[in-house]
Amino acid sequence: MAKFIKYIIIMLVLVKQLTKVNSYCNFNESENRVDCRKTSKESVELILNSSFEINALDLSFNNLNDSDIKDVNNLESLIELNLSNNELLILGTNQFENLNKLEILDLSNNQLFYIELNAFNGLISVLELHLQRNHLTELYEYSLDNLQKCKFIDLDSNKITRIRNNVFTSMTSLETLSFQFNRLEQVHSEAFKGLENLNDLSFYWNKLSSFDKVDLSTSQIENLNLSFNKLENFKMTLINDKVKTIDLSSNKLKWFDYDGAKNHVLKNLILVSNDMRSFKISLKIIDAFLYLDSLYLDKNYISEITKTTFQNIAGIKKLSLKDNKIIQIQDTTFYNVVVEEINLENNNLSVINYASFLNSKNFVNLKRMKNHKFKNN
């Protein structure tokens, strides 16, 4: 009888808690999801100290600080946790140590400036980590340890100035890593060594002036974005042979160095808005461009296209040279180039000679080049 009364009391307490929290949070009982966006801190505290089995919890937009989430480890059944748009400053050691089932952790749009060593202890199942739009200035060695299964990390829009070695050492499952809109000036040469499954790596809009020594040879990177940086040269020596797209637009490149290139599947090369005066692919590295489909050289300072400029990339399908300073295209320039689209808009060409396109397969594509006059020899 005593046990029965105790059970009834416990149930009444749970019902009271649920009723109180339910007035601020939305419950989806079939999926064990709780949405507590823009609720009260009192409701958050009740949720974190309840005995409910919760698989997905949204605590965004609650002005939560570090002490407000200290009891999150009580919810051991969590698979998704959204703590975005709060006022978190520091991720402390063992912050999530009991959440070994968690797969998605969203910490974006906070004020995080420091991640303590072992902050991610216990997160052995996390697949996605969102840290974008915080105030992180640096990632310290081993600070992301214990995230061996993580496939996706978003670090966009922080204030990171450099990437040390041994930050991503244990993250062998990582596939996508993004540092867009940071302040990166330095990347350790072996920062990504051993990340054999890394496919997408983006440094869009940073302050990198050099990337030549960064070793990506052991990765599976297919897409590398280094646009909107301060690169003055770029070498493919340490780039893996799986990369399909390289975006180097809006840098300060005067040339593109292919020495040591071993790539055989590169399809898209984007060199828009640089300081290039000329472009040429030499025979010694022609194998690196056998599968090149698209080449974008817009908004450079190229003044002339000669017979040898594109002779070693005959299979290219799209070639864009708009907004350059081209005044002349030599005869037979595209003789062996079976290109499907050529864009020569906004150059200094007054006349284009048909002799430049003696390969008849190109003739149809001349229609795509607007505002130019053509003549026969």
Buried (B, 14 or more C-beta within 10 A) or exposed (E): EEEEEEEEEEEEEEEEBBEEBEEBBEBEEEEBBBBBBEBBEEBBEBBBEBEBEBBBBBBBBBEBBBEBBEBBBBBEBBBBBBBBBBEBBBBBEEBBBBBBBBBBBBBBBBEBBBBBEBBBBBBBBBBBBBBBBBBBBBBEEBBBBBBBBBBBBBBBBBBBBBBBBBBBBBBBBBBBBBBBBBBBBEBBEBBBBBBEBBBBBBBBBBBBBBBEEBBBBBBBBBBBBBBBBEBBBBBBBBBBBBBBBBBBBBBBBBBBBBEEBBBEBBBBBBBBBBEBBBBEBEEEBBEBBBBBBBBBBBBBEBBBBEBEBBBBBBEBBBBBBBBBEBEBBBEBBBBBBEBBEBBBBBBEBEEBBBBBBBBEEBEEBBEEBEEEEEEEE
